[in-house]
Amino acid sequence: MEVAASLVTLIKTPYFLGLRSPASSANAITAVGQRLFLGRTSQGDGASVRLRKALALLESELKPRDGYAAFGERLIWTHKKKKTKDLVTQLDQLKGVVDTVLNHDHFQVSIDTNRITSNIIHSIEQLRTEPVQRETIKWLSPLQFPRRQSDILNGKMPMGEGLLASDVFNAWTDGAPWTLVGYGRPGSGKTVLSSMIVNRLRKRLKPDGVPVLCMFLDHKERDQTLPNLIGSLLQQLIQFQGGYFKSPQVHELFREAAFEASPLLDVLYEALRAQIMTFPRVMLVVDALYGLPAALHIELLVRLRRLSQTKLNIMKTSRPPKDMYIPKGFTCNNCGQSLSELFHNCDICDDGKFDLCQGCVNQKIHCQVPSHQLAPPMDQVLVNIEPTDEDVRRYVEHELDKELELGPVATRVRRLGQPAGDMTRLARFCRQMPELRLMIPQYIQASCKGMFMLANLYITAINAKTSADEVKNALENPPQGYDDLYKMTED
C-alpha cells in the first residue's frame, strides 16, 4: 500500500498532468522521490530503510546451516517458503520504487543541465546583442555622415526625379550587388542629389530591413582617414539596429575599446564585413570619392569593391574624366535602343554578342534560348546625372519663391504703420518691376546650361544689385562663366 500510494502521488504531480513545465515540476518530483527513498513516511520507514531490513531478513532466512540445524531447516522449509517468497515480492516492489526515484533523479539532472546550457547560450547571445553605449559607438569614428546628409538636404528642392524613376536606378536598387556611377561636371548638383537618393532609399527600403549608408567626402576634412571611413560605415550599421549587433567580430572589436586608443583597420574591416552579412543586403551612397587623395582613394575603392562582392550595392558620384569609358555604339538586340547604360548579355547567343536593355529584361524578354543565363553588370554602370535646363529653371523658381515669400507679410506690416524691414531687396525689386519675376528664371536657365552652382551664383549676384534696373541689366547681359559671376557678386 505504501508503494502504491507513493506512486499515485508521483503520477499526480503537475508535470505528469501537463499543468506545469518540466523545470517547475522537477522539484516536486524529487521531493516525492526523497520521501519514498530516504525519509520516513506517515506509515513508517522509507523505502531505503525497508529495503535494508528486507535484505537483512532474507539473508538471515537463507543463510546455510550446519549439522542438525541444516536437517531442521529442511524439515520446516515448507513453512518458511511462503515467508521467503513474501520477502522476494517485497524486494521486487522496493526495487521498482528505487528505479522510479533514480529515473526521476536522472530527469532532474537533465533539466538542470538543459537550464545551465540555455543560460550559457543566452549569456552569449546577450553579449552579442547587447546595445552598445553611445560613447562606444563614437569610438568607431568621429565622422558624422548621416548628420551631414540631413544638413545638405535641409530646405533643398526635390531633384533627380528622372534618375530615381529610371530602369537603371530601379535595377540597382532591387537587383544583385553592383556599382552605379553617376557622373557630372562640377556644380551640377551631385552632392544634393546624393543626399536625396539616400533619403529616397531609406523610405523605400526601411520596411525590408535594408540599411542605407552614406559617405559625403571632403578633401578639406582631416579626419577622413581610411580607419575612420570604414569605422563610420560600421557605426551606421549598428545605429540602424538601435545599438545592437549580431556578429561575433563586432563583439570582439568592442572588447578592445577599453584597451585601444582607436580601432585597428583590419579588425574594423572584418567586423564591417561580418555585420553586412547579417542583413539581406546593404545600400551605400558615396559622394565625391574623387576628392580624396589618390592613395586613400585607391585603397578605399579596393576595400569597397571587395564588400560589393557580398551584399553591398554601391552608388558613387564622379566627375567625367577624359579617360572614363562610356560605352557607345551597342544596341539592344530586341528593341534597338542604344546601350550606353545598363544592359544584360548572353555569352552564348550570337557568339556572345546578344544584349538586352533593362527595359526589355523588365518585360521578361529573353535571348534565343530561355535556359541561358543573362549576365548583369560585372563591374559598374555609368549614368549621366547632370540636371536638365528644366531642372535649373525649377531650382531658380524655388529659390525665387523663398525670396518673395516675405512680400505679402511686409505689405501687412506696412499697413499697420510699421517698417517693412523683413522684405528682401530682390522682393522689393520684383514688386517695383513685376516682369522681373518671369525674366529671372528664364534668363538664368539660358545662361547656366545645366549647372546648379552657376545658377546659385547668378541669384547671389542679382541679389547684390541696388536697383530693379541693375537687376534687369544683369539678366540681359549675362556673365560668361564663374569668373564673371564672382566679379558681378563683388561689384
Secondary structure, DSSP 8 states (H G I E B T S, - for coil): -HHHHHHHHHHTSTTTTTSS-HHHHHHHHHHHHHHHHTS-BTTBS-HHHHHHHHHHHHHHHH----THHHHHHHHHHHHHHHHHHHHHHHHHHHHHHHHHHHHHHHHHHHHHHHHHHHHHHHHHHHHHHS---HHHHHHH-S--HHHHHHHHHTT-----HHHHTSHHHHHHHHSSS-EEEEE--TTSSHHHHHHHHHHHHHHHHGGGT--EEEEE--TT-TT--HHHHHHHHHHHHHHHTTT----HHHHHHHHGGGT-SS--HHHHHHHHHHHHTTSS-EEEEEE-GGGS-HHHHHHHHHHHHHHHTTTEEEEEEE---TT-----S-B-TTT--B-SS-EEEESSGGGGTEEEEHHHHHTT---SSTTS--B--SSEEEEE----HHHHHHHHHHHHHHHHTHHHHHHHHHHTT---TTS-HHHHHHHHSTTHHHHHHHHHHHHHSS-HHHHHHHHHHHHT-SSHHHHHHHHHS---HHHHHHHHHH-
